[in-house]
Amino acid sequence: MGDILIVCIAAFAAGFIDAIVGGGGLVQTPVLFMTFPQYSVATLLGTTKIPSFSGTAVSLYQYSRHVTIQWKLVFWIALTAFAAAMTGSWAVTLISNAAFKPIILVCLIVVAIYTYSKKNFGQHQDKDKDVSFRHALLRGMISALFIGFYDGFIGPGTGSFLVLMFISLLHFDFMHASAHAKTVNLATNMASITFFVSTGHVLFEIALPMAMCNMLGGFVGTRYALLKGNAFIRVFFLVVVCGTILRFAYDVFWK
């Protein structure tokens, strides 16, 4: 019972973080791995996807009531990410993901430096750089191939990468980027859940109580983000990215 309480607290924190900028896996996944080390990597990853999906669904619903979402655009991006995440989930059962972590670490450091140096990054939608639907769709689907695969294969930080994609390539502000990122992240989580459930890699007795707590965290986090606006989300984004950098640096250099 104590172990379940620990992972449920982590799930609430993850839902709160994910609702604002993504990256809740930075909290939820390591805690689950440390609390239940007797299970395989695939089983624990499969288990963590259900609370992630639940919290993201609550956040998306909250955002959709306050932020205009381009459903036609995001549908095809999400569909691409779904297929890529399914492939990534299959790959995690076959090969180690350790070789990819140094590459991800470098990418995250670049993201943090760029976001910090560009004070107006994501503060408003850049109307001077409007992207046509065709180009936005192409950029989004290509990015979704890589980010979707990453989510199925490794996971933590996916939401942050999606937010960055919508800001840097489609010129959304943080609020709209967070809302659209939730839709794509929902698709990648669903793909992983489909694969892991079909292969018996989900511990439902752990996943379901975690899902309830993640949903609550997602509800609170979304309300807070909508209240505080883009400036707050930018700072929170930087904090989460820096935390993810520390996590991957530990995995690469000390683990």
N, C-alpha and C positions, 0 to 999 in steps of 0.2 A: 504493500500500500504506500509506503514511503517513497519507493522508486517511481510509482505512478504520479505522486504529488510533485516530485522534482521535475519530471518531464512535462507535466501540465503547466507548471509555472513558466518553464522555458517556452512552451507553446504559446502562452499568453503574450510573453515578451516578443516572440517571433511574429505573431499576428499584428501587434502594435507597430513594429518596425516595418513589416511588409506593407502595411496599409499606407505608410507615408512615402517610402522610397524603395521598397524591396530590400532584400538582404537578410530577411528573418532567418534564413537557413544558417546564417553565421552563428546564431544562438541555438536554434532548435536541433540541428543535426549533430553538432559535437556533444551536446548534453545527452542525447539519445544514445550515441555511440559509447559514451563513458558510463552511462547507467546500465546498459544492457550489452556488455562486451561479448557475451556468450553467443550472440546471434551473428549471422553472416552480414557482410556489407550490403548485399543486394536486399536482404530482408529488412534491415534497418532503413535503407533508403526508400524502399517501398512503403514502409510504415509511416515515415515522415511526410510522404506525399499527400496522404489523406488530410491531415490537419492543415497543410499548406493550401490545398485546394479549397477547403472549407472557409478558411480565413480570407482568402483572396476573393471568393464568391461574395462574402458579406461586404468587403471593401468595394468591389465593383458595383454592387447594388447601391451603396451609399453615394459613390462618386457619380453614378449615372443620373441621380436625382438632382445634382447640382452642376454638373459639367457636361457640355455637349460632346458626345462621342461620335466619331465618324465610323459608323458601323460597317459601311460598305468597304472602306479601306481596311479596317482592322480585322474583318472576317478572313480575308485572304492571307493576311500576315499571320494570323493565329492558326489557320489551317496548315500553312507551311511549317510553322513552329511545332505543331502537333506531330507531323510526320517526322521531323528532325529529332524531336524528343523521344519518340518511340524507338528510333534507331539508336540514340544515345543510351537508353535504358537497356536495350539488348546488348550493347557493347560493354556495359559495366559488368555484365555477368561473364564476360570472356577475357577482358584484359584489364591491367592496372591503369589507374588514372594518374599515377604519381608523375609520369613524364610530362603531363600537361601543366602541372602546377607552377613551374618556373615561368612559363609563358604567360599564364594568367596573372601571376604576381607582377610582371613587368607592365602588362596592360593596365592593371589597377593603379599602379603608381603614376602612369601617364594620365589616367583619368582624373586622379586626385589633384595632380599639379595643374592640369588644364582647367578644371572646375574652380580651383582656388584662385588662379591667376585671372580668370575671366569673371569679374565681379558681377556683370550683368547676365551671365550665362543662365538661361532658363528663367529669367525674371519676367519675361513677357513673350508672347508669340511674335516672332519676327515677320511682320507683314511685308517688309522690304525684300525678304528672301522666300516668298511663297513658292512652294513646290507644286507642280501640276500633279493631278491625281495619278497619272501614268508613272511619273518619276517617283512619286512617294510610294506607290505600290511596289515598284521594282526595288527601290532601296530597302523598303521594309521587309520584303520577302527574302532578299539575299541575306540581310542581317539575321532574319529569323532562322535561317538554315543553321547558322553558326551558334546563335544563342540558344535555340531549341535543343540542338545536340548537346551543348554544354549542360543545360538543365537536366536532361535525362542522364547524362554521364557523370557529372560532378554535383552541380546544384547551387551551393551557396553563392549569393551575389547576383543571381539571374535577374531579379527584379531591378537591381541597380543598372545592369547592362541594358535592359529594355528601356528604362527611363532615359539613359544616356542616348540610346538610339533615336528615340522620338524627339529629343531636344536637338542633337547635333545634326541629324540627317533630315528630319522633317520640320525642324524649327518650331516645335511646340514649347510652351512654357512648362514649368515644373508641374503645375497642377494638372494640365491636360495630359502631359507625358505620363504622370503617375496613373491617371485614370485609364489611358489606353494600354499602358504596360500591364495592368491587371487583367485585361481581356486576353492578351497573348499568354501571360503567365498561367492563366486558368487553363488554356489549351494545352500547354506543356505539362502541367500537373496531371491533367486528365489522361494524356498519352501515357505517362509513366504509371499512373494508377492502373490503367487498362492492362499494361504489360505485366506489372508486378502482381496484380491480383490473379491474372490468368496463369501465372507460373508459381503461385503459392508463396509469394514473398511479402506478405503483409500480416502483421500481428494486430488483428482487429481489437483485441482486448486492451491494447495500448493506444492504438490509433484513434479510436472513437472518443475516449475522454480528452485526448490531446486536441482533437478536432473541435470540441466544444469550447475549450479554452482559447484556441487560436481564433475562433469566430468572435469571441468576446473581445480579444485583443484587437482584431481587425476593425470591429465596430468602434471601439474607443479611439484607435489610431486615425481612422478616417475622419471622425468628427473633429479631432484635434487639428489635422492637416487642413481641413476646410476652414476652420476657424482662424488659423495662423497665417495661411497663404504661402506664396512662392518663396519669400525671403527665408521663412522658417524651414521650408522643405529643402532649400539649397544647403543650409547649414547641416541639417539632419543627414542629407545625402553625403556630404563630406565626411561626417562622423562615421557613417556606416561603411563607406568605401575605405577609410583609414583602418577601421576595425577589421575589415576583410583582408586588407594588406597584411596586418599583423598576424592574422590567422594563417594565411598562406605562407608568410615568411617563416613562421614556426614550423609548418609542415615541410618546407623546402630545406631549411638550414639546421634545424635542431631535432626534428622528430626521427 
